Amino acid sequence: KEVKWCGGSSIPIGYDYNQPNGLFVINEYEAMQYKELVELFLKGTPLRSIEGIFREKGYRHKHGAWQPKTMREVLRSKIYLGYIKYQKEWHKAKHDPLIDEVTHQRVVALLDQRAEVFAKKERRGRITSYLGGLLYCKHCGSKYAKDSNYRKNPDGEYIYHYRCYSRTKKV
């Protein structure tokens, strides 16, 4: 009811917790890193590149080094708009925001756009073979595995070569 932090797994990056009044107080060093993260991200810098930049500058936060997963979580969070999450709902809180609503919406839109592009990319690990796990060697009983040297035919379909898993490891 008082819109104060009720505790949780960790104090958000960019804030410290003021025990007596139960409010978040801006941690200037982490807030500076957060603002630089937002600025670089909106310029189109990939999160892995930002991670490298932050590592070179020696930036760290209260939970350790910056990683892309942490960056995505921080960039999406409404805590930085001055909200607190309670029972899966966001409520306007009493702590100072680090970002304005318009900028936050731009950041979230860019995150969603990048996630959509990433989901559409054809990644090597996603290609599966039709007969995977169904073929067995008549000599040793081991499964046949798709050879890693697959390629596309002129029609754009994949051509797979299957080899006995046991025998390919012995060669």
C-alpha positions in Angstrom: 0.0 0.0 0.0 2.9 2.3 0.7 4.5 1.4 -2.7 7.8 0.6 -1.1 10.1 -2.3 -1.9 9.0 -5.5 -0.1 12.3 -7.3 -0.6 13.2 -9.8 -3.2 16.1 -11.6 -4.8 18.3 -8.5 -5.1 18.4 -4.7 -5.0 18.2 -3.3 -8.6 21.3 -2.1 -10.3 21.5 1.7 -10.1 19.9 1.9 -6.7 20.7 1.3 -3.1 18.2 0.5 -0.5 17.6 3.0 2.3 16.6 0.8 5.3 14.9 3.4 7.6 12.4 4.8 5.0 12.2 1.7 2.8 12.9 3.5 -0.5 15.5 3.1 -3.2 18.1 5.8 -3.4 20.1 6.4 -6.6 23.6 4.9 -6.6 25.4 7.5 -8.7 28.1 5.1 -10.1 25.7 2.4 -11.2 23.1 5.0 -12.5 25.9 6.5 -14.7 26.5 3.0 -16.1 22.8 2.4 -16.7 22.5 5.7 -18.6 25.5 4.9 -20.7 24.0 1.5 -21.4 20.8 3.1 -22.6 22.6 5.6 -24.7 24.8 3.0 -26.4 21.9 0.7 -27.0 19.8 3.4 -28.6 22.7 4.2 -30.9 22.4 0.6 -32.2 25.4 -0.9 -30.4 25.0 -4.7 -29.9 24.8 -5.9 -26.2 27.9 -8.0 -26.7 29.8 -5.0 -27.8 28.5 -2.9 -24.9 29.7 -5.8 -22.6 33.2 -5.4 -24.1 33.2 -1.6 -23.7 32.1 -1.9 -20.1 34.8 -4.5 -19.4 37.5 -2.2 -20.9 36.3 0.7 -18.7 36.2 -1.6 -15.7 32.5 -1.1 -15.0 30.9 -3.4 -12.5 27.7 -3.3 -10.5 26.8 -4.6 -7.1 26.1 -8.1 -8.5 29.2 -8.4 -10.6 30.2 -7.8 -14.2 27.8 -6.7 -17.0 26.5 -9.4 -19.2 24.0 -9.2 -22.1 21.3 -11.1 -20.2 21.6 -8.7 -17.3 21.5 -5.8 -19.7 18.3 -7.0 -21.3 16.6 -7.4 -17.9 17.7 -4.0 -16.8 16.6 -2.3 -20.1 13.2 -3.8 -19.9 12.5 -3.2 -16.2 10.1 -0.4 -15.2 11.9 0.1 -11.9 14.0 2.7 -13.7 10.8 4.6 -14.6 10.0 4.9 -10.9 7.8 1.8 -10.5 7.7 -1.1 -8.1 6.4 -4.6 -9.0 4.1 -6.2 -6.4 2.2 -9.4 -7.1 2.9 -9.3 -10.9 1.7 -5.7 -11.2 3.6 -2.5 -11.6 2.8 0.4 -9.2 4.0 4.0 -9.2 6.6 4.2 -6.4 8.3 7.0 -4.5 11.9 6.5 -5.7 13.4 8.7 -8.4 13.4 7.4 -11.9 16.6 7.1 -14.0 14.8 7.2 -17.4 11.7 8.9 -18.9 8.7 7.1 -20.3 9.4 8.0 -24.0 13.0 6.8 -23.8 12.0 3.6 -22.1 9.4 2.8 -24.8 12.1 3.3 -27.5 14.4 1.0 -25.6 11.7 -1.7 -25.2 10.7 -1.4 -28.9 14.3 -1.8 -30.0 14.7 -4.9 -27.7 11.5 -6.4 -29.2 12.7 -5.7 -32.7 16.1 -7.3 -32.1 14.5 -10.3 -30.5 12.2 -10.7 -33.5 15.1 -10.5 -36.0 17.1 -13.0 -33.9 14.2 -15.5 -33.8 13.9 -15.4 -37.6 17.6 -16.0 -38.2 18.5 -19.5 -39.4 21.0 -20.8 -36.9 23.1 -23.9 -37.4 22.0 -25.7 -34.3 18.3 -25.5 -35.3 18.7 -27.6 -38.4 17.4 -31.1 -37.8 17.6 -34.2 -40.0 14.5 -36.2 -40.9 15.9 -39.6 -39.9 17.8 -38.5 -36.8 17.5 -41.2 -34.1 15.7 -43.7 -36.4 18.6 -45.3 -38.2 20.9 -48.0 -36.5 24.1 -49.6 -37.7 23.6 -53.3 -38.7 27.2 -54.1 -37.6 27.4 -52.6 -34.1 23.8 -51.4 -33.3 24.9 -47.8 -32.7 22.8 -45.0 -34.0 23.5 -43.3 -37.2 24.3 -39.7 -36.9 24.0 -36.9 -39.4 27.4 -36.0 -40.7 28.4 -32.4 -40.0 29.3 -31.9 -43.7 25.7 -31.3 -44.9 25.0 -28.8 -47.6 22.1 -27.5 -49.7 21.2 -28.8 -53.1 20.3 -26.4 -56.0 16.6 -26.4 -54.8 17.7 -25.1 -51.4 17.0 -28.4 -49.6 19.6 -29.8 -47.3 21.5 -33.0 -48.3 22.4 -35.1 -45.3 25.0 -37.8 -45.0 24.5 -40.4 -42.2 27.3 -42.4 -40.6 27.6 -44.8 -37.8 28.3 -42.9 -34.7 30.7 -45.5 -33.3 32.7 -45.8 -36.5 33.0 -42.1 -37.1 34.7 -41.7 -33.7 37.2 -44.4 -34.4 38.5 -43.0 -37.7 
